[in-house]
């Protein structure tokens, strides 16, 4: 087994750092080691401070990757770590490429508005003919359909399950249902289905390279401004948290 990713603390939450997340996950997949992947950003970090269930799930996840700019800058500036941002959508894409070319693992897409998961599947099958997609399901459904979904997962036993329900819904859902496919890799991918299905576009690469992808999302979806308040809140708490750590003064955290 490859060396375990190094683990650091960002506002009390774990973040795992390695140069090869894909390789580590593929080894877990080959060995049938069930894994919950969390893609951590500033907004999720702030939600975890107010949602103890979410915080507990993040702590118990086998892999927490630094997805957001705030988390990456915390690791770089405050912890002096050489770390690259790992957007969840990009990690998922590299994993899908590998799954279709060499692994032949069974994939399931769950989430998004009606039809979005199916279009996501169509897109990836057109890109990677060797991909094995065993099912898709919308994120909007009745309780009866939810039970049918659970039965399908238990019967199909997909090996990699992409869940696009948004935060914290996807993390809570994975934690509740991962026992149905105990050997699977479960990845919360937020709004990635909307990008893959063509409903939305992703920020230009130069914005992502400069940790400004959030600005593009705000421009395209101005109604997100309230959610974006998590960014300055995260920055302020990061400075305070780090100050008390360096000073050796004990502090408490809900997470």
N, C-alpha and C positions, 0 to 999 in steps of 0.2 A: 504494500500500500504506500502511495506517495506520502511525503511528509505532510502532517496536518498543517493547515493554514495557521499563521500566527493570529492570536486573538488580542484585541485591544478594547478599551472601554471608551465609548462616546456617550457622555451624559448618563453613565451607568448602564448603557446597553452594549452588548457584545458586537464587535465587528471583526470578521475574519479577513486576513490579508494574505494573498498569494499571487504569484504571477501566472498561475494556470488553474483557474477555477474549472474550466471545461474538463481538463484532464482528471482533476480530482473527482469531479462528478461522474465521469465515465467509469472510473475505477469503482466507485460506489455502486453504479448501475450494474457493472459486470459481476460484482460480488453479492448483489441482491440486498444491499444495505439501504433500507428506507431512509430518505432524506427530505427534510423540509428546507427549502431555500427562501430566505427573506431578502428582499432588495431594499435596504434601508436608506431613507433620505431624511431631511430635516422635518418635513411634515409628519412622517410616521413617528419620528422620535418625540415630537411634541404631543402627538396623540397618545403615545405610550405613557407619557407622564400623567395623563388624565384617565387612562384606561388600563387598569391593572391586569386585565385579562390579556390584552394585546402585549403588554410588557412581558408577561409570563411566557407567552408563546414565542416572542423574539428570543428570550433567554434560552428556551428549550430547543430552538431550531438548530439543526446540525450545521447550517451554513448561512451566515449573514454577510452579504456583500455590500460594499460602499457604493451605493447607486447615486445618491444625490451630491450636488456640489458642496453643500454645507458639511456633510459628513467627511468628505474628502479633504476639505480645507482644515477641518478640525484635526484630522490625522496628520496633515502636513505641517501646519503652523504651530499647533499646540503640543502635539506629540512628536514632532520632528521625524515623521515617517515618510519614506519615499513610496508613495502609493498612487496608483492610477484609478480614476473613476471607472466603475464597471456598471454601466447602465443595464438594468435588468433585461431590456429588450435586446441588447446586443449579446448578452450572455445566452439568452434563449435562442437567438438566431444561430450563433456558432454551435450550440448544442444540437439544434435541429439539423444543421448541415452534416454533422458527424453521425447523427442517428440514421439519416437516410443513406449515407455513403458506406459506412462500415458496421454499424451496430445492429441495424434492422430491428430496433426496439419498437414496441407498440406505443403509439402516442395518442393522447386524448386532449381535446380542446374544450374547456368549459368556461363560459362567461360571455359577457357582452349582450347587446340588444338582440332580439330575435333575428336569426339569420347571419349574424356577424361571425359566430364561431364556425359556421359552415363555410362562409366565404373565406375565412382564415385558412381552413383546411384546403379549400380549392387552390388558394394562392400558393401554399407551401407544396402541395402535390405537383403544381405546375413548375415550381422551382426545383424541386427535389423528387424526381419520379420514383426513387427507391424508398421514399418515406412510407412508413406503415401507420396510417391513421385508422384507429379502430372505432372512433366515435367522436361526436361533437354534441354540445348541448348549450342552449341559451342560458344566460344568467337570470332571466326573468321567467318565472314559472310558478305553478301552483304547488301546494304541499304534496299533492298526489304525484305530480311530475318529479318533485324532488326525491320522493321515495323510489320512483322508477329509475331515476338517475343513479341513486345509490346502489340499487340492485344491478344495474348495468355495469357499473364500475367493479363491483364484487365478482361478477361473472366474467367480464372481459380481462380483468387484471392488466390494464395498461401499465407500462413500465415507466413512462414519463407523462405527467399530467400537468398541463399548463392551465392555471386558473386566473381568469381576468375578471375579477369582481370589484376591484378597487380596494383601498385600505379604509378600515380594517377588516371589511367583510371577507376578503379572500383569505387572510391569515386565520381568522376565526373559523372559517369553513374548512380549511385544510386541517387545522388542529383537531376539529371535531370528526373528520371523516377519513383521515389518513390510515386508520386501522383497516379500512376496506381493502386497501392495496398496500400492505405493510412493506413490500420490497420496492415500492415505486419512488421515483424522484418527483416531488411535488414543488412546483414553482409558481409563486404569485407574480403575475406579469402586468397587473394594473390595466392601463388602457392600450396595451400592445395590440390587442385584437383589432382595435379601431384603425391602427396604422396598417397592419397586415392586410386587412380587408379592403383598404382604400377609402374608408370613411373619413379619415383625417390624415394630415401630413406631419411628419416629424420636423423638428427644427433643423436648419442648415448645419452642416458639420462644424463650421467655424464657431458657431454659438456654443455648441456642445463642448468643443475643445477649450473654450474659455469659460466654462462653467456658467453659461448664460442661457441654457436651454429653457429654464423656468421663465425667462423674459419672453421668449417666443410663445410659450404656452399661454402666458397672460395676455399677450397681444391677440392671439387667436381666440381665446376664451376669457374675455374681461370679467365675466361673472366669477372667475376663480380668485378675485382679489382678496376675498376674506381668507381663503385657504392660504394664500401667499403670505399672510401675516405671520405664518409659522416660521418664515425665513429670518426676519429680524429678531423674533422671539428666541429662536434657536441660537443665533449669533450672540445675543446678550447672555443667555443662560450658559452658553459654552465658555464665555470669558469668566463669568462668575464662578462656575463650577471648577474651571482650571485654576483660578486664583486661590480658591479654598484648598484645592488639592496640593498645590505648591506650598501654600502656607502651613499645611499640616493641620488645618482646622477641619473638624468633622462636619459633614453636611448630610442631610437626609434626602432621599429621593423616592418618589412613588414607584419607580421602576426597579 
